[in-house]
Amino acid sequence: MTKTIKWKGKVIYQIFPRSFRDANNDGDGDLKGIEEKLPYLADLGIDAIWLCPTYNTNFADAGYDVKDYKSVWKQFGTLEDFKSMAKQAKMLGIDIVMDIVLNHVSDEHPWFKKACESVNNIEHNYFIWREKLNKDEEVAVSIFGGSAWEFVPSVNKYYFHLFAKEQVDLNWEHPDTIAAMADVIDFWYEIGVRGFRLDAIKHISKVFPDGNDNAYSWGPTAVKQLQKFNEVAFKDKPDAFVLGESSGITLEEAIKYGTGEEKVSSNYYNFSWWWMGWGKDTGRNGYDPEWDFKDFVKGMKPFQESKEIPSELMTNFLSNHDTSRAISRWGDEGMFWKESAKTLAMMMFVMKGIPCVYYGEEIGMLNPRFESKQEFRDVDAMNAYDILVDKQNYYTEEEMTKYLAINGRDNSRTPMAWDSSESAGFNEGHTPWIKVGYGHKEINVEKQQNDPKSILAFYKDIIKLRKNEEYKDILIDGESKFELLESGAFKVTRTNSIGKQLIILINVRDIKLNVPMIVGKQILSSWTDKKEFKGQLRPYESIIFEV
């Protein structure tokens, strides 16, 4: 298994390629656009780029329906474009993290096409088939809704799909599947990729029926198969970084599958707060107006304070391609927009773990204002309308639109705002594949680039602080303690091996909060006026103290 310690001091930046920069002005972001903006990312101070899938795809589920693991979707460019981008990134000291979709492939992948031609083809073994469904199998439901089985007349069998029907689950019980996926790792490693995000790893082992609330989670052979895969894929790659995606991972699971005999990944994304504000029964396809930031502290505290969770084991994030924008969810889009964006950033960067910035977060991008079903592009949103509105009458179409405009995944996939032009500098005027985000004429890179009080400047400052020789042993390696204060603010204490401390007071509310007096030097604040601290935090005010 690969080592992650050298990555613990890095800052990762996630890019949704279709929405970052459209260099050829066709409405879709591309690899040349990413290469064009590499100097901007280097100036920001990040160390690695996590790219959402760039493979050939039908984009049925944002590129996670892979048609060919060894090619690039034509909308993004060519394999040569990828190589050029990766080479330029390396010259700037930026690593590439590739999104490896392990659980499934597109129903148009050559493997599946051959599997459907004959049961005698070797590729038929790559997938999960049933000639007849028993009672337990019949009730299997896709994460996106509806049956998890689809019938193929040519072989007179059903195939299993945990996600969309266009995403066919791979059969990890068969050694040929493991060998084929290890070959994918070899291919991209040879090109220069050194980071590998293993998508949906907890789902690869299936048991019917599944009694777990978290569908098909860590089945009985998951560890065995993933360890076989790691042995084949990474045994000769000591410099590779392996990041596991296991949504909803618990503290116990992170320890179990990140350390010791059952270790299957060197690092995991921390999902302990990402559900805040989601519908209690409908997840991100709904909304819970009673959400409370106290749940964030309750969720993070065990991960932060556990001695069994080293700093390199977890990656922390505010937003990603599967959520809406953090400020729109948990911050303030109005008077305290700037302060709330900075407070959320501080919250992420002072935690134990590797920080992952989602594109546009560093300038405070907001949710767009989706107003109708027709404006959404996400398969999950379309399925929500189909099931929750048309079939179950759980919501009206107006309610569904309202809730998806808060929590839907398309909110985080709008074009990066580079300037105040009509297309936000995403391209030279061609209509983007999805609507431009809200407020881009004021919220963009150009407006903030030379403003020392901007959100962008704050991100640069806090990234520098994390890497500062004086503080990095505290912020990267130090112990972490989380406390929810009586007023509703919370306190983070980071302590290094010789007892040196940073104390961080965080207010994530739009009101003033009384907090304990801290005697010490103010290192960084979400407010820029450097007002003397007197035991009270202003709305969305957060301060780092050296004590």
HELIX and SHEET records of a PDB file:
HELIX    1   1 ILE A    5  TRP A    7  5                                   3    
HELIX    2   2 PRO A   17  SER A   19  5                                   3    
HELIX    3   3 LEU A   31  GLU A   36  1                                   6    
HELIX    4   4 LEU A   38  LEU A   44  1                                   7    
HELIX    5   5 LEU A   79  MET A   91  1                                  13    
HELIX    6   6 PRO A  110  GLU A  117  1                                   8    
HELIX    7   7 ILE A  122  TYR A  126  5                                   5    
HELIX    8   8 LYS A  135  GLU A  138  1                                   4    
HELIX    9   9 PRO A  175  ILE A  191  1                                  17    
HELIX   10  10 ILE A  201  HIS A  203  5                                   3    
HELIX   11  11 ALA A  222  PHE A  234  1                                  13    
HELIX   12  12 LEU A  251  GLY A  258  1                                   8    
HELIX   13  13 GLY A  260  GLU A  262  5                                   3    
HELIX   14  14 LYS A  294  GLU A  305  1                                  12    
HELIX   15  15 ALA A  326  TRP A  330  1                                   5    
HELIX   16  16 TRP A  337  PHE A  349  1                                  13    
HELIX   17  17 GLU A  361  ILE A  363  5                                   3    
HELIX   18  18 LYS A  373  GLU A  375  5                                   3    
HELIX   19  19 VAL A  379  ALA A  384  1                                   6    
HELIX   20  20 TYR A  385  LYS A  391  3                                   7    
HELIX   21  21 GLU A  397  ASN A  407  1                                  11    
HELIX   22  22 ARG A  409  SER A  412  5                                   4    
HELIX   23  23 VAL A  445  GLN A  448  1                                   4    
HELIX   24  24 ILE A  455  LYS A  467  1                                  13    
HELIX   25  25 LYS A  472  LEU A  475  1                                   4    
SHEET    1   A 9 ILE A  12  ILE A  15  0                                        
SHEET    2   A 9 ALA A  48  LEU A  51  1                                        
SHEET    3   A 9 ASP A  95  VAL A 101  1                                        
SHEET    4   A 9 GLY A 195  ASP A 199  1                                        
SHEET    5   A 9 PHE A 241  GLY A 244  1                                        
SHEET    6   A 9 ASN A 267  TYR A 269  1                                        
SHEET    7   A 9 MET A 314  PHE A 317  1                                        
SHEET    8   A 9 ILE A 354  TYR A 358  1                                        
SHEET    9   A 9 ILE A  12  ILE A  15  1                                        
SHEET    1   B 2 ASN A  56  THR A  57  0                                        
SHEET    2   B 2 VAL A  66  ASP A  68 -1                                        
SHEET    1   C 2 HIS A 104  SER A 106  0                                        
SHEET    2   C 2 GLN A 167  ASP A 169 -1                                        
SHEET    1   D 3 TRP A 129  ARG A 130  0                                        
SHEET    2   D 3 LYS A 157  PHE A 160 -1                                        
SHEET    3   D 3 TRP A 149  VAL A 152 -1                                        
SHEET    1   E 5 GLU A 479  LEU A 484  0                                        
SHEET    2   E 5 PHE A 490  THR A 495 -1                                        
SHEET    3   E 5 GLN A 501  ILE A 506 -1                                        
SHEET    4   E 5 SER A 542  GLU A 546 -1                                        
SHEET    5   E 5 LYS A 521  SER A 525 -1                                        
SHEET    1   F 2 LEU A 513  ASN A 514  0                                        
SHEET    2   F 2 GLN A 536  LEU A 537 -1                                        
END                                                                             
